[in-house]
Amino acid sequence: MDEQIADPRLPRHSIGFGGPWHATLAELRAELPDDLRMDFEEEYQAALAEANADGDLRPLADLLPPWQGTLARHRSQDHPGT
């Protein structure tokens, strides 16, 4: 029986950066409204601490896409027609 063993070096999650849909951390911090920026920063610091504790970047990979989407929606409200 030929079983494939998952290679732990291969990513199971990806973290996208760049472009209108994948804001960088600096863009998130600079462009989110103040109330959302505080929420993002709290969640980001918690995910970063968890990732540092066990070496697994999954908490960051799970955290960033929803916030990137929030910023993309915020950007589209600022620029109608885009």
Secondary structure per residue as TSV (DSSP state, phi and psi in degrees):
chain	resnum	aa	ss	phi	psi
A	1	M	-	360.0	126.7
A	2	D	-	-98.0	104.0
A	3	E	-	-104.9	137.1
A	4	Q	-	-91.3	127.9
A	5	I	-	-95.2	130.3
A	6	A	-	-64.2	128.4
A	7	D	-	-79.5	117.1
A	8	P	T	-65.8	-13.6
A	9	R	T	-81.2	-15.6
A	10	L	S	-84.8	135.2
A	11	P	-	-70.6	139.3
A	12	R	S	-99.9	-18.8
A	13	H	S	-129.9	154.6
A	14	S	-	-127.4	152.7
A	15	I	-	-116.7	113.1
A	16	G	-	-91.4	136.9
A	17	F	-	-134.2	140.7
A	18	G	B	104.5	151.0
A	19	G	T	81.7	178.5
A	20	P	T	-69.9	-21.4
A	21	W	T	-101.8	-13.4
A	22	H	B	-127.2	73.2
A	23	A	-	-62.3	146.8
A	24	T	-	-78.2	170.0
A	25	L	H	-60.4	-40.8
A	26	A	H	-62.8	-40.6
A	27	E	H	-66.3	-41.7
A	28	L	H	-59.2	-47.2
A	29	R	H	-65.8	-35.6
A	30	A	H	-79.9	-32.7
A	31	E	H	-107.1	-18.4
A	32	L	S	-68.7	142.6
A	33	P	-	-58.4	155.3
A	34	D	H	-51.7	-46.9
A	35	D	H	-65.0	-39.5
A	36	L	H	-72.6	-35.4
A	37	R	H	-61.4	-40.3
A	38	M	H	-64.6	-42.8
A	39	D	H	-63.1	-44.6
A	40	F	H	-59.3	-47.3
A	41	E	H	-62.3	-40.5
A	42	E	H	-62.5	-47.5
A	43	E	H	-65.9	-39.9
A	44	Y	H	-63.3	-46.0
A	45	Q	H	-63.1	-37.9
A	46	A	H	-66.1	-43.7
A	47	A	H	-65.9	-39.5
A	48	L	H	-64.4	-41.9
A	49	A	H	-63.2	-42.1
A	50	E	H	-63.7	-42.8
A	51	A	H	-64.3	-40.9
A	52	N	H	-65.7	-35.2
A	53	A	H	-67.1	-39.3
A	54	D	H	-120.9	2.8
A	55	G	S	74.5	11.6
A	56	D	-	-105.1	121.7
A	57	L	-	-83.0	0.4
A	58	R	H	-54.9	-40.3
A	59	P	H	-58.2	-37.3
A	60	L	H	-72.0	-40.7
A	61	A	H	-64.2	-32.1
A	62	D	H	-79.3	-31.0
A	63	L	H	-77.1	-43.9
A	64	L	H	-68.3	-44.4
A	65	P	H	-55.8	-43.4
A	66	P	H	-62.6	-38.0
A	67	W	H	-70.4	-36.7
A	68	Q	H	-63.2	-38.8
A	69	G	H	-65.7	-39.3
A	70	T	H	-60.0	-44.6
A	71	L	H	-67.9	-38.6
A	72	A	H	-60.7	-41.9
A	73	R	H	-66.0	-40.3
A	74	H	H	-62.1	-43.1
A	75	R	H	-62.1	-41.1
A	76	S	H	-68.6	-28.4
A	77	Q	H	-71.0	-32.5
A	78	D	H	-74.8	-23.0
A	79	H	S	-128.0	79.4
A	80	P	T	-56.7	142.4
A	81	G	T	89.4	1.5
A	82	T	-	-106.9	360.0
